[in-house]
């Protein structure tokens, strides 16, 4: 059984992960939090202690770490005797942290795909450009590496695998729909790291259609759905991590990702983009200073973790799956609804961070107890979905299913 967790990162998602690890430290053991700014880690530690989240007595410590430094990361893994590393830092550090895990034998978990700062929207499938190149090393070293274990990617991958394996004879379409019907009260802000958020939307929109990659422009294709709890919302086809593994691991010809955006967000985004302020490439000011416009925009926008106290409303994220069962057309929607205010009350973070952080801890528990300790690199759809969904039901992210039989809780 694996013990002791090292959390990389100190943002809103890391705070959720820390609280949830603390709530299950009888299984997960000691908890260590590391990022470049140790003060932020200490704030997370203080939050966990203030809310009394530790289930049993155990270590809970903050550390300074440059996670791009493989040797430093290895040293911290060894010093803390961590057998589970949950990487919720910037996507830019994925490969460094993964390599440190490979060399120390610690299990690796992340919530988003690796990115390089100077590259945007690389050739699909994205995982093949970085993480999948380490598959053989993980297997050779018997290292469990679970990629993209947030909500999307993550839980939606498990929903897709469940639908394909349990509810259909054949699946033609998987549409992953992500709606945030909450309001944070700010003029303009992003729900997670602005730099990563904007990078998703300034390149091509890749979708998997007709068993091949299709490119569109951002905000070019939209749909409107009447969804449980949050009601009718318009969403736009967007490129996203999970498409790049689901397209390779499931025999489904059409897989698309849709995200909800309000008109205000689209207008502000369009102005920033048209002005060149979302560029990841450096420019030189009249004073001779070299700056990256996207990083400047990030610096002036609210820190996503600061949105939590005033966030109200709910999210609805799920998989709309179509196909055939017993020769008849069939459709199911497997989903979760999360509440921003409830998330803040429990762990001090908003709902977007909550939905991303809880699944990573559920996966860590499944690795710790051996159910998901597969000693190789996998995406979530390659793992048994039922124990994962059942565990999430008890950890604050209950799943539901809507089909011809109605709308009901999903458990096994």
HELIX and SHEET records of a PDB file:
HELIX    1   1 UNK A   12  UNK A   23  1                                  12    
HELIX    2   2 UNK A   25  UNK A   28  1                                   4    
HELIX    3   3 UNK A   38  UNK A   50  1                                  13    
HELIX    4   4 UNK A   70  UNK A   80  1                                  11    
HELIX    5   5 UNK A   91  UNK A   93  5                                   3    
HELIX    6   6 UNK A   94  UNK A  104  1                                  11    
HELIX    7   7 UNK A  126  UNK A  129  5                                   4    
HELIX    8   8 UNK A  131  UNK A  134  5                                   4    
HELIX    9   9 UNK A  135  UNK A  140  1                                   6    
HELIX   10  10 UNK A  155  UNK A  162  1                                   8    
HELIX   11  11 UNK A  163  UNK A  167  3                                   5    
HELIX   12  12 UNK A  194  UNK A  199  1                                   6    
HELIX   13  13 UNK A  243  UNK A  249  1                                   7    
HELIX   14  14 UNK A  263  UNK A  274  1                                  12    
HELIX   15  15 UNK A  293  UNK A  300  1                                   8    
HELIX   16  16 UNK A  304  UNK A  310  5                                   7    
HELIX   17  17 UNK A  340  UNK A  347  1                                   8    
HELIX   18  18 UNK A  351  UNK A  368  1                                  18    
HELIX   19  19 UNK A  380  UNK A  382  5                                   3    
HELIX   20  20 UNK A  385  UNK A  395  1                                  11    
SHEET    1   A 7 UNK A  60  UNK A  64  0                                        
SHEET    2   A 7 UNK A  31  UNK A  35  1                                        
SHEET    3   A 7 UNK A   5  UNK A   8  1                                        
SHEET    4   A 7 UNK A  84  UNK A  87  1                                        
SHEET    5   A 7 UNK A 107  UNK A 110  1                                        
SHEET    6   A 7 UNK A 145  UNK A 147  1                                        
SHEET    7   A 7 UNK A 377  UNK A 379  1                                        
SHEET    1   B 8 UNK A 222  UNK A 227  0                                        
SHEET    2   B 8 UNK A 231  UNK A 237 -1                                        
SHEET    3   B 8 UNK A 254  UNK A 260 -1                                        
SHEET    4   B 8 UNK A 170  UNK A 180  1                                        
SHEET    5   B 8 UNK A 314  UNK A 325 -1                                        
SHEET    6   B 8 UNK A 328  UNK A 339 -1                                        
SHEET    7   B 8 UNK A 400  UNK A 403 -1                                        
SHEET    8   B 8 UNK A 406  UNK A 409 -1                                        
SHEET    1   C 2 UNK A 205  UNK A 209  0                                        
SHEET    2   C 2 UNK A 212  UNK A 216 -1                                        
SHEET    1   D 2 UNK A 282  UNK A 284  0                                        
SHEET    2   D 2 UNK A 290  UNK A 292 -1                                        
END                                                                             
